Amino acid sequence: MTRRFSRYLPYLVTLLIVLLAALWLLWDGREPYCKCGDVKLWHGQVVSSENSQHISDWYTASHIIHGFLFFGALWLVARRLSFGWRLAIATLVESAWELVENSDAVIERYRSVTISLDYYGDSVLNSVCDIVAMMIGFWLAARLPVWATVAIALGFEALTIWLIRDGLALNVLMLVWPLPGVAEWQAAR
């Protein structure tokens, strides 16, 4: 294996992981893009059949935070690996999450215990863009000081909690341990 090829191998593996995740989601019956027929750069209405169907939405911030978290975790346990291989591992984890998140069981869980009553899964376009958002977060975390990464993550969480009454922390909380009071507060948008 040439030195040049081995340097690019983790990035080719990362690309292959994203491609395989997209193909799996298509095979599983996920919509390629919004049924509305449009492809929007941003869709900001949370309670909408178009949420999680376009390139980005309010939940894109949580996927950037995933990248921060994966970078931090992999720095702690696998810092001897190159950036490229750590990115490939993070992409594999994020892709696995997208597959699980878009499984019928998790979609039903979201619909039964969160504010996502009209949630029927992400489009493949949105899932791929969520994976890319994680990759951007991973890249940013590698370049920014820790304090800046933490500040951005806290800022994203505060912003989404304030504006849409949801975010990564609330989403995980309500998926794992739903609290009626939180559900009522979220529904009172």
N, C-alpha and C positions, 0 to 999 in steps of 0.2 A: 504494500500500500504506500503510495507516495505521501510524502510529508504534507504537501498541499491538500491532497484529498482528505487526509486524516484530520486536518484542521477544520475542514468544512463538514465533515461527517456528522457531528452532533446537530448542526443546523439542518442538514438534509433529513436526519431522523426526526427532528422537531416538525419539519414541514410534512413528513409522512404521517406523523401522529395526528396532526390537524386534518389532513386529507382523509385518513381512515375514520376519524370521529365524524366528519361530515358525511361520509359514505354510510356509516352505521346509522346515523340519524335519518338519512333518506331511506335506507332499507327498512328502518323501524316505522316508517310512515309519517315522519315529521314533514310539515310543509317546507318547501325550499325557501320561500319568502312569504311575506304577508299575503293572505288571501285577497286583500283589498286590491292587489295588483300593482301597488306602488312600492318603491324602495326609497325610504327616507333616510337621510343621514341621522336625524334625531326625531324621536317621538317622545314627547314629554307628558302625555296624558296617561297616568297610571291606571286608572279604572277605565279600561278601554280594551276592546278586542284586538287592537293593534299593539298593545304593550308586549314587549319581548318579541316583536316580529320584524323590527327594522335594524339598521346598523348599530344605533346606540339609543339608550334611554337612561332613565334615572338609575337603573341597576348596573350600568357600565362602571360606575364608580366602585361598586363592591368588587367587581372583577379586577380592577386595578389594585385594590387593597389585597385581593388574593395574591397578586404578584408580589406585593411587598412582603406578605406573610411567608410565601414560599421561598422567596430569596433569603429571608432571615432564618427560616428553619434549615434550609440547605446550607447556608453559611455555617450554621452551628454544627451540623452533622456530616457535611460532605465538602468542606471548604477546599480540600485537596483536588477535588474534581474541577475541571475547567468550567468557565462560565457557560460554554456551549452545552456541556453535558448536564449541568445543573438546570439550565433552561429546558432541555429535553425532558428531564424528570418532572419539572414543574408543569410543563405542557401536558405530559402524560396524566398527571394528577388532575389538572383542570379539565382535560378532555374527558377523563373518567367521570368527574363530577357532572359535566354537561350531559353525558349519557344517562347517569343515574337521575339527575334532575328532570330529565325528559322522559323517564320511564312512567308507565301508567300508574304505578303504585305511588310514586312521589308526587306526580301531578294531582292525584286524588287527595293525597295528604295536604298539599298546598291549598287545594280548594276547600277542604273540610275544616282546616284550623287556622287559616290566615285570611287576610283581606282579599286574596286573589280568587274570588269566587268565579270569575270568568276566565281563569287561566287554563289553557288547554295545551301548554307546552310552548317552548321557544320555536321560532322558525330555525331552519338550518343556518340561514344567513346570520341571525342573531347569535346563535350558539358559536359559530366560527368567530364572529366579531367579539364575543365575550372572551373566547380563548385568546384572541389577539390583544384585547384589553389587559388580560392577565400578563401577557408577554411584555407589554409596555410597562406595566407596573414593576415587573421583575427587572427590566432594563433600567428603569428609573431608580429603583432601590439599590442597584449596583453602582450608581453614579452619584446619588445624592447623599449628603450626610444623614446619619441615622435620625437626628433631631428633625430634619426636614421631612423625611419619609413618615415619621410618626405624626408630625403636624399635619401633613397632607391627609393621612388616613383619618385622623380625628376630625379634620375639617370636612372631609367628604361625609363622614358619618353624621356630624352635627348638621350639615346642610340638608342631607336627605331626610333626617329625622324631622327637621324643622319644616321643610317644604312639602314632603310627601308622607310624613309619619311612617317611614320605613327606612331600611338600610340593611347593611350586612348583619349587624348585631341583632336587630329586631327580627330580621328574617330567620336567622338561625334559632333564636329564642322561640319564635312562634312555631317553627317547624318541629323542634325537639320537645319543647315544653310550653304548649300554648297557655296563655293567661287570658282569661275572659276580659279583665280590665284593659289589657293592652289591645285586644281585638276591638273592644268598644271604642277606645280612644282612636285607633287607626281608622275605624269606619266613620268617624265623625268629621271627615275632611271637609 
